[in-house]
Amino acid sequence: MNNPVKLFVVEGEDRDCRFVQEMTQCFFATGKYQAKVINLPASQNIYMLYQLLQDDDFETDIVELLRDNVKTAGKILEGITRQDIDEVYLFFDYDIHQNNLPRVTTQTADEILESMIKTFDNETDNGKLYISYPMVEALYDYKTSMCESYSGCYVPIESLSDYKTIVGEGNPNANVRFEIEEWKEVISIFILRVQCLFDLDEVSFYTYRKLIFPESINKKETSLKNEYGKVFVLSALPEFILDYFRENFWNSMVKRKRKAFDDCPKKA
């Protein structure tokens, strides 16, 4: 192939694919960032993916692993070799309520996720992993112009299995098509939420690059789960976008600098 391919591996076939498709159409289909993008649903969660890797002693190329184990991958990746793909990104849910751990392991769910984030930390090598907390629906879990989530900023562990229902009921954003203005909104809100999660007075481009990345976010989330039994709602897609593009993009997209909320749980 003449043009390098960017492979986006998502967990499910429904909203996961739709959100990533809308994101790539908005940011990779026009202008100087045009790229050939392949959107591949893995149809399995992070622990199942880990099991496949563990079975092969983590020596299998992720692209070939997916080709061999995902029914639709053969057709989607037809005619494409690993050498054609210059960047691999994986988007999965925290989804710890499923807790379907590998058949043989001494690791906890949190330890497996930490291991996966460390293994998949480079998009040009193994691939780069991004996690949505608690799941992909966090993208539309927001109140316009606010830093708080529609469902509440935190989801108790015991309510994770009900999150899709909770965040969808009456939420005006649940069926919105994400175009440039919607992405500006969720990116700005993501920064305000990161500011809250990391207890920062302000988040600049340089602060973000220094402090905010998949591993540091996961440590904060794991600490919240272990200490308080809850997860802080945070989408992986704005995180990826801000990681991918440079400072001039940040300046054009991040519009809100001050927190705004109806009922901040930190102020209760």
C-alpha positions in Angstrom: 0.0 0.0 0.0 1.2 3.5 -0.8 -0.2 5.3 2.3 0.5 4.2 5.9 -2.6 2.9 7.8 -3.7 3.9 11.3 -5.5 1.0 13.0 -8.1 1.8 15.6 -9.0 -1.3 17.6 -12.2 -0.9 19.6 -13.9 -3.2 22.1 -17.4 -3.4 20.6 -19.2 -3.1 17.3 -21.9 -0.6 18.3 -21.1 2.7 20.0 -17.4 2.0 20.1 -17.1 1.9 16.3 -19.5 4.8 15.8 -17.7 7.1 18.1 -14.2 6.3 16.7 -15.6 6.6 13.2 -17.0 10.0 13.9 -13.8 11.1 15.5 -11.6 10.0 12.6 -13.9 11.5 10.1 -13.7 14.8 11.9 -9.9 14.9 12.5 -8.3 12.5 10.0 -10.4 12.9 6.8 -9.6 16.4 5.9 -6.7 18.9 6.0 -3.1 18.1 6.7 -3.9 15.2 9.0 -5.5 13.1 6.4 -4.8 9.4 6.9 -6.2 6.0 5.9 -7.9 4.7 9.0 -9.2 1.2 9.7 -11.7 0.8 12.5 -11.6 -2.8 13.9 -14.0 -4.1 16.6 -12.2 -6.7 18.7 -15.6 -8.0 20.1 -14.0 -8.8 23.4 -13.1 -6.9 26.5 -9.6 -6.1 27.9 -9.3 -9.3 30.0 -10.1 -11.6 27.0 -7.6 -9.8 24.9 -5.0 -10.2 27.7 -5.8 -14.0 27.7 -5.0 -14.3 24.0 -1.7 -12.5 24.5 -0.8 -14.5 27.6 -1.5 -17.8 25.7 1.2 -16.8 23.3 3.7 -15.5 25.9 3.1 -11.9 24.6 5.2 -12.6 21.5 2.4 -12.3 18.9 2.0 -9.1 16.9 -1.2 -7.5 18.0 -2.3 -7.2 14.3 -1.8 -10.8 13.5 -3.4 -11.8 16.9 -6.6 -10.0 15.9 -6.5 -11.3 12.4 -6.4 -14.9 13.8 -9.0 -14.5 16.6 -11.5 -11.9 15.5 -14.1 -13.1 13.0 -14.4 -9.9 11.1 -10.7 -9.0 11.1 -9.7 -11.2 8.1 -12.0 -9.2 5.8 -11.3 -5.8 7.4 -7.5 -6.4 7.2 -7.5 -8.1 3.8 -4.5 -7.1 1.8 -2.9 -5.3 4.7 0.3 -6.4 6.4 1.8 -5.2 9.7 4.3 -3.2 7.6 1.4 -1.2 6.1 0.3 0.0 9.5 2.3 2.8 11.1 0.2 3.3 14.2 -2.1 1.1 16.3 -4.5 2.5 19.0 -6.6 0.3 21.2 -9.7 1.7 23.0 -11.2 -0.5 25.7 -13.5 -0.1 28.7 -12.5 -0.2 32.4 -15.5 -2.5 32.8 -14.1 -4.1 35.9 -17.6 -5.3 36.9 -17.2 -8.2 34.3 -14.0 -9.3 36.0 -13.6 -12.3 33.6 -10.0 -12.9 34.4 -7.7 -15.2 32.4 -8.0 -18.9 33.1 -4.6 -19.1 34.8 -3.4 -16.0 36.5 -2.3 -14.8 39.9 -3.0 -11.2 39.0 -6.0 -9.1 40.0 -8.1 -7.3 37.4 -6.3 -4.0 38.3 -2.9 -5.6 38.0 -3.8 -7.0 34.5 -5.0 -3.6 33.3 -1.8 -1.9 34.6 0.2 -4.6 32.8 -1.7 -4.0 29.6 -1.2 -0.2 29.8 2.5 -0.7 30.3 2.7 -3.2 27.4 0.7 -1.1 25.0 2.4 2.3 25.5 3.7 3.0 22.0 1.5 3.3 18.9 4.3 2.5 16.5 5.3 -0.7 18.3 2.9 -2.9 20.2 0.2 -0.2 20.0 -1.1 2.4 22.5 -4.0 1.5 24.9 -6.6 4.0 26.1 -9.2 3.2 28.7 -12.6 4.7 29.1 -13.8 4.9 32.7 -16.1 3.1 33.2 -16.9 2.5 29.5 -17.3 4.1 26.1 -20.6 5.8 27.0 -18.5 8.2 29.1 -18.1 10.2 25.9 -21.6 11.6 26.1 -21.8 11.6 29.9 -21.6 15.4 30.3 -23.6 18.5 30.8 -23.0 21.2 28.3 -20.6 24.0 29.5 -20.2 22.1 32.8 -17.3 20.1 34.2 -19.6 17.5 35.8 -21.0 14.4 34.3 -24.7 13.9 33.5 -24.8 10.8 35.6 -22.7 12.2 38.4 -18.9 12.5 38.4 -18.4 9.2 40.1 -20.0 5.8 39.5 -20.0 3.4 42.5 -18.5 0.0 41.7 -21.7 -1.8 42.5 -23.5 0.4 39.8 -21.1 -0.2 37.0 -23.3 -2.9 35.3 -26.1 -0.3 35.2 -24.0 2.6 33.9 -25.2 2.4 30.3 -28.8 2.7 31.5 -28.0 5.4 34.0 -26.1 7.6 31.6 -28.7 7.2 28.8 -31.9 8.0 30.6 -33.0 11.5 29.6 -29.5 12.5 28.5 -29.8 14.9 25.5 -26.3 13.9 24.4 -27.0 10.1 24.2 -27.9 10.2 20.5 -26.0 13.2 19.3 -23.7 13.0 16.3 -20.2 14.1 17.2 -19.0 16.8 14.8 -16.4 19.5 15.4 -18.4 21.6 17.8 -19.3 18.5 19.9 -15.7 17.5 20.0 -14.6 20.9 21.2 -17.2 20.6 23.9 -16.1 17.2 25.2 -12.4 18.0 24.9 -12.8 21.2 27.0 -14.9 19.3 29.5 -12.3 16.5 29.6 -9.6 19.0 30.6 -11.8 20.4 33.4 -12.4 16.8 34.6 -8.7 15.9 34.5 -8.1 19.1 36.5 -10.5 17.8 39.1 -9.2 14.2 39.1 -5.6 15.3 39.6 -6.5 18.2 41.9 -4.9 20.8 39.8 -5.7 24.5 39.7 -5.1 24.7 36.0 -4.1 22.4 33.2 -2.0 23.9 30.4 -0.7 22.0 27.3 2.7 21.5 29.0 1.1 20.4 32.3 -1.0 18.0 30.5 1.9 16.4 28.6 3.9 16.1 31.7 1.3 14.7 34.1 -1.6 13.2 32.2 -1.2 9.9 30.4 -3.0 6.5 30.4 -0.8 5.1 33.3 -1.2 8.1 35.5 -5.0 8.2 35.0 -5.3 4.5 35.7 -3.4 5.0 39.0 -5.8 7.7 40.1 -8.8 5.6 39.1 -7.4 2.5 40.9 -6.8 4.5 44.0 -10.4 5.8 43.9 -11.8 2.3 43.5 -9.7 0.8 46.2 -10.2 3.6 48.8 -13.8 4.8 48.0 -15.3 2.0 45.8 -16.0 4.3 42.9 -14.8 5.3 39.4 -14.4 8.8 38.1 -16.2 9.2 34.7 -13.6 9.9 32.0 -13.7 9.2 28.3 -10.6 7.9 26.4 -11.4 9.6 23.1 -10.7 13.2 24.1 -7.6 11.9 25.8 -6.4 10.3 22.6 -7.1 13.5 20.6 -5.2 15.7 22.9 -2.3 13.3 22.9 -2.1 13.1 19.2 -2.1 16.7 18.2 0.2 19.5 19.1 0.0 22.8 21.0 -1.7 24.8 18.3 -4.5 22.3 18.2 -4.8 22.5 22.0 -5.1 26.2 21.8 -7.9 26.0 19.2 -9.9 23.3 20.9 -9.6 23.9 24.7 -11.9 26.8 25.3 -12.9 26.6 28.9 -10.5 27.2 31.7 -12.8 27.5 34.8 -14.8 24.8 36.4 -18.6 25.2 36.3 -21.1 22.8 38.0 -24.6 22.5 39.4 -23.7 20.2 42.3 -20.0 19.5 42.7 -19.4 16.3 44.8 -16.1 17.8 46.0 -17.9 20.7 47.5 -20.5 18.6 49.4 
